[in-house]
């Protein structure tokens, strides 16, 4: 990792997870395989901030720790990249095992349980689908009928406008939300981050 940490993909340790590495990596990983409109690729970091925001709209009483979990929902992608869901299904169990191990390490590093409660996981998945609908219709060339077929019809958040930002800005926003949501001080980025 850029921080100097070495992460074992087969047995990741929470002690080797740093928010600066996560934010940096996710700010440079493109959603939709880069097939989006705008001057900049729409990053997983920017998507993650959107999902956290939508989770808060879906449950206005959602505790900060679960909002932090929503922000971190795609954190493993800082190491393994973002793959479209159909391709993940083809790759199968090996990919899912590595992704789950990385997620456990991230959760433990920031003080979340290794496995989230099922209700929280479902809420994050709902928020992720709303975000995907918004991204599809605003950035990825889907019309509303096609987007509804893949992602359902969002009941909230339809007024959220998305505009891709530069990687350094996406990283800054991600780290800022991490701090606001009470991410542990030991995971805070360096002043240069």
GUZA-57477 format. One record per residue (C-alpha): x, y, z; residue in one letter. Coordinates in pm, whole numbers, padded with zeros to 5 digits, always signed. Layout:
N
XYZa;...
! end
This chain:
193
+00000+00000+00000x;+00106+00360-00051x;+00126+00402+00328x;+00396+00135+00340x;+00161-00129+00482x;+00167-00476+00332x;-00168-00650+00314x;-00198-01029+00290x;-00496-01087+00061x;-00551-01440+00189x;-00532-01346+00557x;-00571-00968+00590x;-00493-00819+00929x;-00689-00522+01063x;-00354-00377+01168x;-00255-00341+00803x;-00566-00142+00707x;-00533+00237+00687x;-00807+00480+00592x;-00560+00678+00384x;-00494+00372+00168x;-00867+00302+00137x;-00954+00661+00044x;-00661+00692-00197x;-00737+00364-00372x;-01113+00414-00395x;-01069+00767-00531x;-00882+00616-00825x;-01110+00318-00894x;-01375+00399-01154x;-01734+00284-01114x;-01908+00149-01422x;-01565+00051-01560x;-01513+00418-01641x;-01807+00423-01883x;-01957+00742-01742x;-02001+01096-01864x;-01807+01386-01721x;-01455+01516-01722x;-01349+01273-01449x;-01422+00906-01392x;-01688+00856-01126x;-01497+00692-00843x;-01589+00429-00588x;-01495+00683-00318x;-01756+00927-00450x;-02010+00644-00481x;-01943+00539-00121x;-02011+00890+00010x;-02337+00887-00188x;-02441+00548-00046x;-02377+00671+00309x;-02588+00979+00240x;-02874+00772+00098x;-02859+00527+00392x;-02915+00829+00619x;-03215+00931+00410x;-03360+00581+00423x;-03325+00570+00803x;-03303+00915+00956x;-03225+00759+01297x;-02943+00541+01166x;-02660+00544+01423x;-02329+00689+01308x;-02152+00354+01335x;-02388+00205+01075x;-02348+00512+00855x;-01972+00449+00882x;-02039+00090+00770x;-02231+00230+00471x;-01937+00456+00381x;-01704+00156+00399x;-01935-00084+00212x;-01703-00107-00091x;-01376-00066+00100x;-01226-00397-00025x;-01222-00246-00372x;-00925-00031-00270x;-00726-00353-00310x;-00921-00568-00557x;-01085-00303-00776x;-01448-00270-00880x;-01598-00546-01090x;-01945-00549-01235x;-02180-00785-01051x;-02224-01036-01339x;-01846-01081-01359x;-01821-01133-00981x;-02078-01411-01016x;-01872-01580-01289x;-01552-01563-01082x;-01741-01718-00792x;-01646-01821-00442x;-01276-01731-00454x;-01348-01366-00519x;-01620-01356-00253x;-01388-01517+00004x;-01115-01258-00053x;-01366-00972-00053x;-01526-01094+00273x;-01187-01132+00443x;-01089-00779+00347x;-01424-00645+00469x;-01383-00818+00807x;-01036-00666+00845x;-01167-00318+00757x;-01458-00349+00999x;-01238-00465+01285x;-00985-00188+01215x;-01249+00083+01257x;-01428-00074+01554x;-01725-00226+01372x;-01826-00590+01416x;-01664-00826+01166x;-02012-00917+01041x;-02280-00648+01029x;-02633-00713+01154x;-02856-00837+00871x;-03082-00530+00901x;-02785-00300+00845x;-02660-00505+00551x;-03006-00489+00390x;-03027-00112+00442x;-02685-00060+00283x;-02786-00277-00014x;-03102-00067-00058x;-02896+00253-00047x;-02649+00101-00295x;-02934+00025-00539x;-03067+00379-00514x;-02716+00510-00580x;-02680+00275-00877x;-03011+00401-01021x;-02898+00764-00988x;-02557+00687-01139x;-02710+00485-01422x;-02953+00760-01523x;-02723+01058-01467x;-02384+00922-01571x;-02399+00584-01744x;-02649+00646-02025x;-02946+00446-01893x;-03296+00576-01952x;-03533+00561-01656x;-03720+00252-01779x;-03399+00053-01817x;-03264+00173-01482x;-03587+00076-01304x;-03565-00271-01457x;-03216-00325-01311x;-03227-00126-00988x;-03593-00066-00901x;-03763+00270-00855x;-03609+00479-00581x;-03853+00638-00339x;-03598+00883-00202x;-03295+01068-00332x;-03417+01124-00686x;-03334+01493-00647x;-02965+01422-00576x;-02745+01546-00859x;-02417+01368-00925x;-02115+01517-01091x;-01785+01327-01099x;-01495+01503-00927x;-01117+01478-00947x;-00959+01189-00754x;-00802+01419-00494x;-01141+01580-00425x;-01314+01240-00402x;-01046+01129-00153x;-01089+01446+00052x;-01467+01402+00071x;-01433+01037+00167x;-01188+01109+00448x;-01401+01401+00567x;-01709+01176+00598x;-01496+00914+00775x;-01394+01173+01033x;-01747+01316+01073x;-01883+00965+01128x;-01634+00900+01405x;-01378+00688+01227x;-01109+00603+01481x;-00827+00853+01524x;-00569+00579+01472x;-00706+00539+01119x;-00689+00909+01037x;-00473+01007+00743x;-00152+01197+00778x;-00171+01576+00739x;-00050+01534+00379x;-00336+01286+00310x;
! end
